[in-house]
Amino acid sequence: MAGTMEENTGVIDDLLEKVTDYGKAELELVKLKALDKTSGLISASVPGIIVLILVSVFMLFLNLGLAIWAGGLLNNLFLGFFAVAALYGFIALIMHLFMRKWLKRKVGDYIISRVLK
């Protein structure tokens, strides 16, 4: 009877060791999957950020030129800048009133698709 109990203890010890190894391997797998998702999201974002910076610089100079041109037409440089600002204020108001939910859904869908990819 004593031999059987020792055999059972050995089997239980082996089983516990295998369960511990499985848990460690599963934890490592979760870490690697998280690292893969994070690196994929960051690497996909970097080109977009670079393009966003370039487009922002382009838009800055375009708007400065537009404001100076409009100021020349209105014979007052300050009015040209106010006209461009009013145009963007109007566009922002229209987007807020009519496109807020649509834009929120599109951005949310994009983020979810990038994370689950």
C-alpha positions as CSV (number, residue, x, y, z in Angstrom):
1,M,0.0,0.0,0.0
2,A,2.9,2.3,0.8
3,G,4.4,1.8,-2.6
4,T,1.1,2.7,-4.3
5,M,0.9,6.0,-2.4
6,E,4.4,6.9,-3.4
7,E,3.6,6.1,-7.0
8,N,0.5,8.3,-6.8
9,T,2.6,11.1,-5.3
10,G,5.1,10.8,-8.2
11,V,2.3,10.9,-10.8
12,I,0.8,13.9,-9.1
13,D,4.2,15.7,-9.0
14,D,4.7,14.9,-12.7
15,L,1.2,16.2,-13.5
16,L,1.8,19.4,-11.4
17,E,5.1,20.0,-13.2
18,K,3.5,19.6,-16.6
19,V,0.6,21.9,-15.6
20,T,3.2,24.5,-14.4
21,D,5.2,24.2,-17.7
22,Y,1.9,24.5,-19.7
23,G,1.0,27.7,-17.7
24,K,4.4,29.2,-18.3
25,A,4.2,28.4,-22.0
26,E,0.7,29.8,-22.3
27,L,1.8,33.1,-20.5
28,E,4.8,33.4,-22.9
29,L,2.4,32.9,-25.9
30,V,0.1,35.6,-24.6
31,K,3.1,38.0,-24.2
32,L,4.3,37.2,-27.7
33,K,0.9,37.8,-29.2
34,A,0.6,41.1,-27.4
35,L,4.0,42.1,-28.6
36,D,3.1,41.1,-32.2
37,K,-0.1,43.2,-32.1
38,T,1.6,46.2,-30.5
39,S,4.5,46.2,-33.0
40,G,2.2,45.7,-35.9
41,L,0.0,48.6,-34.8
42,I,3.0,50.9,-34.3
43,S,4.7,49.9,-37.5
44,A,1.5,50.5,-39.4
45,S,1.1,53.9,-37.7
46,V,4.5,55.3,-38.4
47,P,4.0,55.9,-42.2
48,G,0.6,57.4,-41.5
49,I,2.1,59.8,-39.0
50,I,4.8,60.8,-41.4
51,V,2.2,61.5,-44.1
52,L,0.1,63.4,-41.6
53,I,3.1,65.6,-40.8
54,L,3.8,66.3,-44.4
55,V,0.2,67.0,-45.2
56,S,0.0,69.4,-42.2
57,V,3.0,71.3,-43.4
58,F,1.5,71.5,-46.9
59,M,-1.8,72.7,-45.5
60,L,-0.1,75.3,-43.3
61,F,1.6,76.9,-46.3
62,L,-1.4,76.5,-48.5
63,N,-3.6,78.3,-45.9
64,L,-1.0,81.0,-45.4
65,G,-0.9,81.6,-49.1
66,L,-4.7,81.6,-49.3
67,A,-5.0,84.0,-46.4
68,I,-2.5,86.4,-48.0
69,W,-4.2,86.1,-51.4
70,A,-7.7,86.8,-49.8
71,G,-6.2,89.7,-47.9
72,G,-4.9,91.2,-51.1
73,L,-8.4,90.8,-52.7
74,L,-10.0,92.5,-49.6
75,N,-7.3,95.2,-49.4
76,N,-6.6,94.2,-45.8
77,L,-4.2,91.4,-44.8
78,F,-6.0,90.7,-41.5
79,L,-9.3,90.2,-43.2
80,G,-7.8,87.5,-45.4
81,F,-6.7,85.6,-42.3
82,F,-10.1,86.1,-40.7
83,A,-11.8,84.9,-43.9
84,V,-9.8,81.7,-44.0
85,A,-10.4,81.1,-40.3
86,A,-14.2,81.7,-40.8
87,L,-14.1,79.1,-43.7
88,Y,-12.5,76.5,-41.4
89,G,-14.9,77.4,-38.6
90,F,-17.9,76.8,-41.0
91,I,-16.4,73.5,-42.2
92,A,-15.9,72.4,-38.5
93,L,-19.5,73.3,-37.6
94,I,-20.9,71.4,-40.6
95,M,-18.8,68.3,-39.7
96,H,-19.8,68.5,-36.1
97,L,-23.5,68.8,-36.9
98,F,-23.7,66.2,-39.7
99,M,-20.7,63.9,-39.7
100,R,-19.7,63.4,-36.1
101,K,-21.3,60.0,-35.6
102,W,-20.2,58.7,-39.0
103,L,-16.6,59.9,-38.4
104,K,-16.5,58.4,-34.9
105,R,-17.8,55.0,-36.3
106,K,-15.2,55.0,-39.1
107,V,-12.3,55.8,-36.8
108,G,-13.5,53.2,-34.3
109,D,-13.8,50.5,-37.0
110,Y,-10.4,51.3,-38.4
111,I,-8.7,51.0,-34.9
112,I,-10.5,47.7,-34.2
113,S,-9.6,46.3,-37.6
114,R,-5.9,47.2,-37.0
115,V,-5.9,45.6,-33.6
116,L,-7.6,42.4,-34.6
117,K,-5.5,42.0,-37.8
